[in-house]
Amino acid sequence: MEYCLTTAMLCKQYKSFKALDGLTMHVPKGAIYGLVGRNGAGKTTLVKLLCGLYHPTSGKIYMDGQDIAGMTPSEYFKEFAVVFQDVFSFSFSLADNVSCTEPGQRDEKRLEESLSRAGLWEKVASLPKGIHTMVNKDLDEEGVLLSGGEQQKLMLARALYRDAPFVILDEPTAALDPIAEGEMYEKYDSMLQDKTGIFISHRLSSTRFCDRILFLENGRIVEEGTHKGLMEKQGPYAEMFSLQAKYYQEEVG
């Protein structure tokens, strides 16, 4: 497979609200695309359509030229590793949370490598039960309660263990402070090597590592290009970037 994604006149409507309005794009193999725009622009809807969680009202999605409507969910889902902004861990062991596999099918070496790359192995190794420690205390009073940053790392480890050709990151650092966010971006950048990726962020400064940035507005792509090119255009992207930069400067001051 080439591992590219294409949409053709993609629309998604919720009653009278049109979240996506004829959106067409092509993400080549190995490229990292950033999706940005104001709240309600259609970014998360697009991502959930791409990974098969939603079905379009009209239009098509193609994986390597094949209409995904002709693929089974299990066949399609295995091609994706997704980290959403809403962190969710199961009240299972750390090992089960990362591998999400049937008993006896877990790759222990891959599990440790995934936790290490995610920056969580030191924490896990310090626990008396290690990878067999339960997450949360619902089923085990000796379970571990992870911080927000540690939860994010757990989700990253899960995506790394999955090792799928397509990686989708939907504002995965929304709940983190700027320092923790910067550290997590470095890990995501490493994770996306040799993958085809789509990255959503509310902080435009984090999209600089993307090969191409798409600025969405009212369910359509109104601007696209590199960070440098979009800043030179002085359009909606540059306006939003400047507003955010001013806000963070004021916060620091």
Beta strands, then each sheet from edge to edge (+ up, - down):
strand 1: 5-14
strand 2: 17-27
strand 3: 32-36
strand 4: 58-63
strand 5: 66-67
strand 6: 80-83
strand 7: 166-170
strand 8: 196-200
strand 9: 212-217
strand 10: 220-225
sheet 1: 2+ 1- 4+ 5-
sheet 2: 6+ 7+ 8+ 3+ 9+ 10-
end
